[in-house]
Amino acid sequence: MNSVSPSQITSLMVFLKTVPFRYTIVRHKSSSLKKHLQKVKGDPFNDKKRGEFYRSRAAFKLLEIDEKFHLFNKNCHNIVDLGFAPGAWSQVAVERLGDKNFTILGIDINQATPYKGCHYIQGDVTKTSTHTKTKDFFTDEDGLTQPLDLIMSDMMVNCTGHDHYDHIGNMELCNAALILAFNQLRAGGNMVMKAWQGSELKLLEARMKVLFLKQHAFKPHSSRSESSELYFIGLGKRDLQHKVLLSDLFGDLEEVGKLQRSVR
């Protein structure tokens, strides 16, 4: 793999933080809250969640994605679940993998309880220290690091109610997930990542096409129709050793487009 120092990752993380504001949760006015509660009450996937004991309705999105793209295949053993709380995606992974030998590490900025059979690190994926902890977790006593087979990301910033800012905040998380994939996902490995539609989506798609042999944008039926979310699925990470530098991946759309053509 291309050697990337912690200082290089830190510099890139700082560069990607282009929006100088803090995300906060917007309090709903009473009328908005009423509409939200009516929406939840009439949501068949929310009702199904309670009946089947999934930790959240997000489980049905991953179930649908896996039905189509077969992420939990025979080669899937080492998994990182980014933004995992409350743990529905880890729950689905455990269910789908069954009695196979696997290790699932959940990472979340908030304190949370991992699903049974899974592990957990509290950390911010935009911080270099979290990437280091992830690598250390999959490194044995002899210093041998096991590469990741699958990266799952259902991360999203606390919504401000302003679509553009929410999109930019989500792109920062997506870029951090791509850095993890570049450094720690094995060649041939897969990725599923939530994205928020907006001006930077084509650039994210171009970066995915550099990293993966196949890339798909998919909106599950269990996503609410009015939601701006969709999921990028990357299948078969390219062997980019000695071909692409991490900094190359984060150029502008034209530069990444040229990079995409060069790795085909």
C-alpha positions, -999 to +999 in steps of 0.1 A: +000+000+000+011+036-005+027+049+027+008+078+041+021+094+073-003+107+101+009+142+094-002+139+057-036+127+067-040+155+093-030+181+066-056+167+042-083+166+069-076+203+077-078+212+040-111+194+036-127+214+064-137+242+041-168+253+059-160+273+090-191+268+111-204+244+137-233+221+131-261+222+156-294+205+159-323+228+149-352+227+172-385+220+155-414+244+159-445+227+172-461+225+138-430+209+123-428+184+151-464+175+146-458+168+109-427+147+118-446+126+143-474+120+118-448+110+092-432+085+116-466+071+127-475+064+091-441+049+081-444+011+074-407+006+079-409+022+113-437-002+123-417-031+109-386-020+129-405-025+161-419-058+150-386-073+141-365-057+168-340-038+147-323-010+165-335+015+138-353+017+105-319+022+088-315-016+090-340-020+061-319+003+039-289-019+044-309-051+039-322-038+006-287-027-005-272-061+004-300-079-015-289-060-046-251-058-042-242-088-020-219-070+004-218-097+030-202-123+008-178-152+016-148-128+015-163-104+040-146-108+074-132-075+087-158-047+088-158-011+100-192+005+106-188+043+106-214+064+125-227+031+137-250+042+166-275+029+175-261-002+158-287-013+132-262-018+104-239-038+127-270-058+136-277-065+100-241-075+093-241-100+122-274-114+109-262-118+073-228-132+082-242-159+104-217-184+117-188-170+096-156-158+112-159-120+113-148-089+132-170-058+132-157-025+146-183+003+151-170+039+153-191+068+164-185+103+177-211+097+204-209+072+233-229+041+224-234+004+231-223-019+203-245-048+191-237-082+206-206-097+190-193-063+178-167-039+190-167-002+195-144+029+194-157+063+203-140+087+179-144+114+152-136+099+118-124+133+106-095+130+131-062+112+123-062+096+158-094+077+149-079+063+118-048+052+138-070+035+164-088+017+136-056+004+122-043-006+156-075-025+164-069-047+133-032-052+141-022-083+160+006-088+186+031-096+159+024-063+142+005-078+113-024-055+102-054-072+087-069-051+059-106-043+058-130-062+036-160-038+040-165-002+051-200+008+059-209+045+065-243+058+075-228+090+089-246+123+087-240+156+105-267+170+128-289+187+103-292+225+103-322+227+080-301+244+054-296+219+025-264+233+012-246+234+046-259+199+054-246+186+021-211+202+026-210+187+062-219+153+048-192+156+021-166+161+048-176+129+064-177+111+031-142+123+023-129+111+057-145+077+049-127+077+015-094+083+032-100+053+054-109+032+024-078+044+005-055+035+034-071+004+050-095-013+026-080-042+008-078-045-030-111-061-040-128-048-009-162-030-009-178+001+005-213+015+011-217+051+021-245+075+027-243+107+007-264+139+007-274+153-027-259+187-036-232+205-055-203+182-045-220+149-054-204+146-088-169+151-073-176+124-047-188+101-075-156+107-095-135+099-065-154+066-060-148+057-096-111+061-091-111+039-060-135+012-072-139-010-103-177-006-101-196+023-085-234+026-080-257+054-067-287+038-051-318+051-032-335+023-012-373+021-011-370+024+026-355+059+023-382+085+026-391+099-008-385+135+003-351+127+017-320+140+000-300+109+010-287+082-013-261+056-010-229+051-030-218+015-033-182+008-043-174-027-055-139-041-059-114-016-047-087-011-073-051-020-065-037+015-065-003+007-049+024+029-065-002+044-089-022+070-070-013+093-041-039+102-015-035+139-023-043+131-060-077+118-050-087+151-036-081+174-065-109+192-083-134+175-106-113+180-137-081+166-120-100+136-106-116+129-140-081+127-155-070+104-127-101+082-132-092+078-169-056+069-161-064+040-137-088+022-161 
